[in-house]
Amino acid sequence: FKNGLVKTATNTMLSGDTSIFTKGDVAAEDFGVVNGPEVIGYNVGWHLVDAVVSDTTSIVVKLYNGTTELATATATAKVFTDFPDATQLSAPFDVLGTFNYTADGYWTYSGWLGYTSVIPDKAEITVTFKNGLVKTATNTMLSGDTSIFTKGDVVAQDFGVMDFSGVKGYTVGFGLVDAVASDMTGVVVKLYNGTTELATATATGLMANYPTLTSLSAPFDVAGTFDYEADGNWSYSGWLADKIVLPDKAEITVTFKNGLVKTATNTMLTGDISIFAPVLTKPATDITPADGRLNAFTGPDDVAGRTFWVSASPFEIPEAHYPRPAGVFATIDKGALAAYTPYSIMLSTVTDLLPITPNTTYYYVAWVKIDGVWYHGEVLSFTTLP
């Protein structure tokens, strides 16, 4: 007071509801897998204790695997304006689906930050209340079928020569394990000779055209007329090597919607590979006591030269086209010829063998030149008539 007195009074009897300064908590509810039409991922639910949404200023939900953060959902202003009196809420975490967070408007989503095959083992809900309290609840009990994020594999099936439906080449079959075609986002099939890539087929319409199939195949046309565009299932690189080069490995790589990438290989080519031989020596025809027609058939490549080796004695083919073994004679090079075309020559035109005698065995082999290199077929023989 002005007179200098200082007086103090106390009151220890506070009245009124002080809980407005201390109330508010959060408790975890469901934490489960969602496999719906839009959300394919997880859902995290919780409820507020002694509070409603309008008592809060922030809600952040996170998913973890161990200490690794997998995703974050943060409530937008729309949550607080549309649900002011709510006590129960949930946040969707889309991993593989098509949920539109922008159109929904309630959550700002980080997107999935890990591999989709990584399963969360903890949900963490953090709520900030208007009274300044910050409360966190966790849930480590994930429920539901998590196999949708981890299942899916591929196994090699047939790897063979194909000579039908416009394909003169190869087919590579594969099977899906715990999955169907619609569970894939991509398939790439490659053929190799050693480490050299020969061709690649990449799936285009395959998944949409055959969504429920578990066994599929990719055609590799080498020398046929297959129309990949009309077929609509595969994009094809074309054959990247000489057509006579045979593949010794097929590699199938499948990417699944859950993010898994699986690869299978097959090194067991089956079927009649002779359709890709550079040249086929064919049996002799028009055989008489003094002559015979030597026959051959070109392979999948156009040839720049063609000839025969002939002899009255058996012979082994050396590593090089020249020099020839003793007693082996060559016909005149008849020049270029298209792929898969027959050609022949009469034995009697090989003047070095004259005279041709009855009841005599003659040996011959066809040769062709492709890209400057000579290739041979099989050595055959025939016997002139008596």
C-alpha positions as CSV (number, residue, x, y, z in Angstrom):
1,F,0.0,0.0,0.0
2,K,1.0,3.7,-0.2
3,N,1.6,3.7,3.5
4,G,4.3,1.1,2.9
5,L,2.4,-2.0,4.2
6,V,2.7,-5.2,2.2
7,K,0.1,-7.8,2.8
8,T,-0.3,-11.3,1.3
9,A,-3.3,-13.7,1.1
10,T,-3.4,-17.3,-0.2
11,N,-6.1,-19.6,-1.4
12,T,-5.6,-23.3,-1.8
13,M,-9.1,-24.1,-2.8
14,L,-9.0,-24.1,-6.6
15,S,-12.4,-24.6,-8.2
16,G,-13.5,-25.6,-11.7
17,D,-12.5,-28.4,-14.1
18,T,-8.7,-28.4,-14.4
19,S,-8.8,-31.5,-16.7
20,I,-8.9,-29.2,-19.7
21,F,-5.2,-28.7,-19.1
22,T,-4.3,-32.4,-18.6
23,K,-6.9,-34.5,-20.3
24,G,-6.4,-36.2,-23.7
25,D,-4.7,-39.4,-24.7
26,V,-4.6,-41.9,-27.6
27,A,-5.0,-45.6,-27.6
28,A,-4.2,-48.0,-30.5
29,E,-6.9,-50.1,-32.1
30,D,-6.6,-52.2,-35.3
31,F,-3.4,-52.6,-37.2
32,G,-4.1,-54.8,-40.2
33,V,-3.6,-55.8,-43.8
34,V,-6.1,-54.3,-46.3
35,N,-6.6,-56.1,-49.6
36,G,-9.4,-53.9,-51.1
37,P,-10.3,-52.6,-54.5
38,E,-8.3,-49.4,-53.9
39,V,-6.1,-49.8,-50.9
40,I,-3.8,-52.8,-51.0
41,G,-1.7,-52.2,-48.0
42,Y,-2.4,-51.5,-44.3
43,N,-4.8,-49.7,-42.1
44,V,-4.1,-48.2,-38.6
45,G,-6.9,-47.4,-36.3
46,W,-7.0,-45.6,-32.9
47,H,-9.3,-43.8,-30.5
48,L,-9.0,-40.7,-28.4
49,V,-9.3,-40.8,-24.7
50,D,-11.1,-37.9,-22.9
51,A,-11.0,-35.9,-26.1
52,V,-12.4,-35.5,-29.6
53,V,-10.8,-34.5,-32.8
54,S,-11.4,-30.8,-32.2
55,D,-9.3,-31.0,-29.1
56,T,-6.3,-31.9,-31.2
57,T,-4.0,-29.9,-33.5
58,S,-2.0,-32.7,-35.1
59,I,-2.2,-36.4,-35.9
60,V,0.8,-38.3,-37.4
61,V,0.8,-42.0,-38.1
62,K,4.0,-43.9,-39.0
63,L,4.7,-47.5,-39.9
64,Y,8.1,-49.1,-39.1
65,N,10.0,-52.3,-39.6
66,G,12.4,-52.3,-36.7
67,T,13.8,-48.8,-36.7
68,T,13.3,-48.2,-40.4
69,E,10.4,-45.9,-41.3
70,L,8.3,-47.4,-44.0
71,A,5.6,-44.7,-44.4
72,T,3.9,-41.7,-42.8
73,A,0.3,-40.4,-43.0
74,T,-0.3,-36.9,-41.6
75,A,-3.9,-35.7,-41.0
76,T,-4.9,-32.7,-43.2
77,A,-7.1,-29.8,-42.1
78,K,-10.1,-31.7,-43.6
79,V,-9.9,-34.3,-40.8
80,F,-10.4,-31.6,-38.1
81,T,-13.1,-29.7,-40.0
82,D,-15.1,-32.8,-41.1
83,F,-14.9,-34.9,-38.0
84,P,-14.6,-32.5,-35.0
85,D,-16.6,-34.7,-32.6
86,A,-15.0,-38.0,-33.7
87,T,-13.2,-40.1,-31.2
88,Q,-12.2,-43.0,-33.5
89,L,-10.1,-42.6,-36.7
90,S,-8.0,-44.7,-39.0
91,A,-5.3,-44.0,-41.6
92,P,-4.9,-46.0,-44.8
93,F,-1.4,-46.9,-46.0
94,D,-1.6,-47.9,-49.7
95,V,1.3,-50.0,-50.9
96,L,0.2,-51.7,-54.1
97,G,-3.3,-50.3,-54.8
98,T,-4.6,-47.2,-56.5
99,F,-5.9,-45.1,-53.6
100,N,-6.0,-41.4,-54.5
101,Y,-5.0,-39.5,-51.4
102,T,-5.4,-36.1,-53.2
103,A,-9.0,-36.9,-54.1
104,D,-9.7,-38.3,-50.6
105,G,-8.3,-35.2,-49.0
106,Y,-7.8,-36.5,-45.4
107,W,-4.2,-37.6,-45.3
108,T,-0.9,-36.4,-46.7
109,Y,1.0,-39.6,-47.5
110,S,4.7,-40.1,-47.9
111,G,4.3,-43.1,-50.2
112,W,5.8,-46.4,-49.4
113,L,9.5,-45.8,-48.6
114,G,10.7,-49.4,-48.5
115,Y,10.4,-52.6,-50.6
116,T,6.8,-53.7,-50.7
117,S,7.9,-57.1,-49.5
118,V,9.1,-55.5,-46.2
119,I,6.4,-56.0,-43.7
120,P,5.8,-53.4,-40.9
121,D,6.0,-54.6,-37.4
122,K,4.9,-51.4,-35.6
123,A,2.4,-48.7,-36.1
124,E,2.9,-45.5,-34.2
125,I,0.2,-42.8,-33.7
126,T,1.2,-39.4,-32.3
127,V,-1.4,-36.9,-31.4
128,T,-0.8,-33.3,-30.3
129,F,-3.6,-31.8,-28.2
130,K,-4.6,-28.1,-28.0
131,N,-3.6,-28.1,-24.3
132,G,0.0,-28.9,-25.4
133,L,0.1,-32.5,-24.5
134,V,1.7,-34.9,-27.0
135,K,0.7,-38.5,-26.7
136,T,1.9,-41.5,-28.6
137,A,0.4,-45.0,-28.9
138,T,1.9,-48.0,-30.7
139,N,0.6,-51.3,-32.0
140,T,3.0,-54.2,-32.8
141,M,0.3,-56.8,-33.5
142,L,-0.2,-56.7,-37.2
143,S,-3.1,-58.9,-38.4
144,G,-4.2,-60.2,-41.8
145,D,-2.6,-62.1,-44.6
146,T,0.8,-60.5,-45.4
147,S,1.5,-63.0,-48.1
148,I,0.1,-60.6,-50.7
149,F,3.3,-58.6,-50.2
150,T,5.7,-61.5,-50.4
151,K,4.3,-64.2,-52.6
152,G,5.1,-64.8,-56.2
153,D,7.8,-66.7,-57.9
154,V,8.7,-68.0,-61.4
155,V,9.9,-71.4,-62.6
156,A,11.2,-72.3,-66.0
157,Q,9.2,-74.7,-68.1
158,D,9.8,-75.6,-71.8
159,F,12.6,-74.2,-73.8
160,G,12.4,-75.6,-77.3
161,V,12.5,-75.1,-81.0
162,M,9.2,-73.8,-82.5
163,D,8.2,-74.2,-86.1
164,F,4.5,-73.4,-86.3
165,S,2.0,-70.5,-86.1
166,G,4.3,-68.3,-88.1
167,V,7.2,-68.8,-85.7
168,K,10.3,-70.4,-87.0
169,G,12.5,-70.0,-83.9
170,Y,12.1,-70.9,-80.2
171,T,9.5,-70.8,-77.4
172,V,10.3,-70.2,-73.8
173,G,7.7,-71.3,-71.2
174,F,7.4,-70.4,-67.6
175,G,5.1,-71.0,-64.7
176,L,4.0,-68.6,-61.9
177,V,4.1,-69.8,-58.2
178,D,1.5,-68.4,-55.8
179,A,0.5,-65.9,-58.5
180,V,-1.4,-65.4,-61.7
181,A,-0.5,-63.2,-64.7
182,S,-2.5,-60.2,-63.3
183,D,-0.2,-60.2,-60.3
184,M,2.7,-59.2,-62.5
185,T,3.8,-55.8,-63.7
186,G,6.5,-56.9,-66.1
187,V,8.0,-59.9,-67.8
188,V,11.3,-59.9,-69.7
189,V,12.6,-63.1,-71.4
190,K,16.0,-63.2,-73.0
191,L,17.9,-65.8,-75.0
192,Y,21.7,-66.1,-74.8
193,N,24.6,-68.0,-76.4
194,G,27.2,-67.9,-73.6
195,T,27.2,-64.3,-72.5
196,T,26.0,-62.9,-75.8
197,E,22.4,-61.8,-75.9
198,L,20.5,-63.1,-78.9
199,A,17.0,-61.7,-78.4
200,T,14.6,-60.1,-75.9
201,A,10.9,-60.5,-75.6
202,T,9.1,-58.0,-73.2
203,A,5.5,-58.5,-72.2
204,T,3.1,-55.8,-73.3
205,G,-0.6,-57.0,-73.4
206,L,0.1,-60.4,-71.8
207,M,-1.1,-59.6,-68.3
208,A,-4.3,-58.0,-69.5
209,N,-5.0,-60.6,-72.1
210,Y,-4.4,-63.6,-69.9
211,P,-5.0,-62.3,-66.3
212,T,-5.7,-65.7,-64.6
213,L,-3.1,-67.9,-66.3
214,T,-0.2,-69.4,-64.3
215,S,1.6,-70.9,-67.3
216,L,2.8,-68.6,-70.1
217,S,5.3,-68.6,-72.9
218,A,7.2,-66.2,-75.1
219,P,7.8,-66.8,-78.9
220,F,11.2,-65.9,-80.4
221,D,10.8,-65.8,-84.2
222,V,14.2,-66.2,-86.0
223,A,13.2,-66.9,-89.6
224,G,9.4,-67.0,-89.7
225,T,6.7,-64.5,-90.3
226,F,5.2,-64.1,-86.8
227,D,3.4,-60.7,-86.4
228,Y,4.2,-59.5,-82.8
229,E,2.1,-56.3,-83.2
230,A,-1.0,-58.2,-84.3
231,D,-0.5,-60.7,-81.5
232,G,-0.4,-57.9,-78.9
233,N,1.4,-59.8,-76.1
234,W,5.1,-59.2,-76.6
235,S,7.5,-56.5,-77.8
236,Y,10.4,-58.2,-79.6
237,S,13.9,-57.1,-80.2
238,G,14.3,-59.2,-83.3
239,W,17.1,-61.7,-83.6
240,L,20.4,-60.0,-82.9
241,A,22.8,-62.6,-84.3
242,D,23.2,-64.9,-87.3
243,K,20.2,-67.1,-87.5
244,I,22.5,-70.2,-87.2
245,V,23.6,-69.2,-83.7
246,L,21.8,-71.4,-81.2
247,P,20.7,-70.2,-77.8
248,D,22.0,-72.2,-74.8
249,K,20.2,-70.3,-72.1
250,A,16.7,-68.8,-71.6
251,E,16.3,-66.3,-68.8
252,I,12.9,-65.2,-67.5
253,T,12.6,-62.2,-65.2
254,V,9.2,-61.4,-63.6
255,T,8.4,-58.3,-61.6
256,F,5.4,-58.7,-59.4
257,K,3.0,-56.0,-58.2
258,N,4.3,-56.4,-54.6
259,G,7.7,-55.3,-55.8
260,L,9.4,-58.8,-55.9
261,V,11.6,-59.5,-58.8
262,K,12.2,-63.2,-59.6
263,T,14.4,-64.8,-62.2
264,A,14.4,-68.4,-63.6
265,T,16.7,-69.9,-66.2
266,N,16.6,-72.9,-68.5
267,T,19.7,-74.3,-70.3
268,M,18.1,-77.4,-71.7
269,L,17.1,-76.5,-75.3
270,T,14.9,-79.3,-76.8
271,G,13.6,-79.9,-80.3
272,D,14.9,-80.3,-83.9
273,I,17.7,-77.7,-84.1
274,S,18.4,-78.8,-87.7
275,I,16.1,-76.0,-89.0
276,F,18.8,-73.6,-87.9
277,A,21.7,-75.6,-89.3
278,P,23.7,-73.4,-91.9
279,V,23.1,-76.1,-94.5
280,L,21.6,-79.6,-94.6
281,T,23.2,-82.3,-96.8
282,K,20.2,-84.2,-98.2
283,P,20.1,-87.8,-99.6
284,A,21.1,-88.3,-103.2
285,T,18.4,-88.9,-105.8
286,D,18.3,-89.8,-109.5
287,I,20.8,-92.6,-108.9
288,T,22.0,-94.6,-111.9
289,P,25.0,-96.9,-112.5
290,A,27.0,-93.8,-113.8
291,D,25.5,-90.8,-111.9
292,G,23.5,-89.4,-109.0
293,R,22.1,-86.1,-107.9
294,L,23.7,-84.5,-104.8
295,N,21.2,-82.5,-102.8
296,A,21.3,-79.9,-100.1
297,F,19.1,-77.3,-98.4
298,T,20.2,-73.9,-97.2
299,G,19.5,-73.0,-93.5
300,P,17.9,-69.8,-92.0
301,D,20.4,-67.4,-93.5
302,D,20.8,-66.3,-97.1
303,V,24.1,-67.6,-98.4
304,A,26.7,-66.0,-100.5
305,G,28.2,-69.2,-101.9
306,R,27.4,-72.9,-102.1
307,T,29.3,-76.0,-103.1
308,F,29.8,-79.7,-102.4
309,W,32.8,-81.8,-101.5
310,V,32.9,-85.3,-103.0
311,S,35.1,-88.3,-102.8
312,A,35.3,-92.0,-103.7
313,S,36.6,-92.6,-100.2
314,P,35.4,-91.8,-96.7
315,F,36.9,-88.6,-95.3
316,E,36.9,-86.4,-92.2
317,I,36.0,-82.7,-92.4
318,P,38.9,-80.5,-91.3
319,E,38.6,-77.4,-89.2
320,A,39.0,-75.1,-92.2
321,H,37.3,-75.1,-95.6
322,Y,40.6,-75.1,-97.3
323,P,42.8,-77.0,-98.0
324,R,40.7,-80.1,-98.6
325,P,41.8,-83.6,-97.6
326,A,43.5,-85.7,-100.2
327,G,41.1,-87.3,-102.7
328,V,38.4,-84.9,-101.9
329,F,37.2,-82.6,-104.7
330,A,34.9,-79.6,-104.8
331,T,32.2,-78.6,-107.1
332,I,32.1,-75.1,-108.6
333,D,30.7,-72.4,-106.3
334,K,27.2,-71.8,-107.5
335,G,27.0,-68.4,-105.8
336,A,24.2,-66.8,-103.7
337,L,21.0,-68.5,-102.7
338,A,18.1,-67.5,-100.4
339,A,17.5,-69.1,-97.0
340,Y,15.6,-72.4,-96.8
341,T,16.1,-73.2,-100.5
342,P,17.1,-76.5,-102.0
343,Y,20.0,-76.9,-104.4
344,S,21.7,-79.8,-106.1
345,I,24.3,-80.9,-108.6
346,M,25.0,-84.1,-110.6
347,L,27.9,-86.2,-109.5
348,S,29.1,-86.4,-113.1
349,T,29.9,-82.7,-113.2
350,V,32.8,-83.4,-110.8
351,T,35.3,-84.2,-113.6
352,D,38.0,-85.2,-111.2
353,L,36.0,-88.3,-110.2
354,L,35.4,-89.5,-113.8
355,P,34.7,-92.1,-114.8
356,I,31.9,-92.9,-112.3
357,T,31.5,-96.6,-112.0
358,P,28.6,-98.8,-111.1
359,N,28.1,-100.3,-107.7
360,T,30.5,-97.7,-106.2
361,T,30.0,-95.7,-103.0
362,Y,30.6,-92.0,-103.2
363,Y,30.8,-89.6,-100.2
364,Y,29.7,-85.9,-100.3
365,V,29.0,-83.0,-98.0
366,A,27.3,-79.6,-98.7
367,W,29.0,-76.3,-97.9
368,V,27.6,-72.7,-97.8
369,K,29.2,-69.3,-97.2
370,I,27.6,-66.9,-94.7
371,D,29.1,-63.6,-93.9
372,G,32.5,-64.7,-95.3
373,V,32.6,-68.0,-93.3
374,W,32.1,-71.4,-94.8
375,Y,29.8,-73.9,-93.0
376,H,29.2,-77.5,-93.8
377,G,26.5,-80.1,-93.3
378,E,26.7,-83.8,-92.6
379,V,28.8,-86.2,-94.7
380,L,26.5,-88.6,-96.6
381,S,27.1,-91.3,-99.1
382,F,25.2,-93.2,-101.8
383,T,26.1,-96.2,-104.0
384,T,25.6,-96.2,-107.7
385,L,23.4,-98.8,-109.2
386,P,25.0,-102.1,-110.5
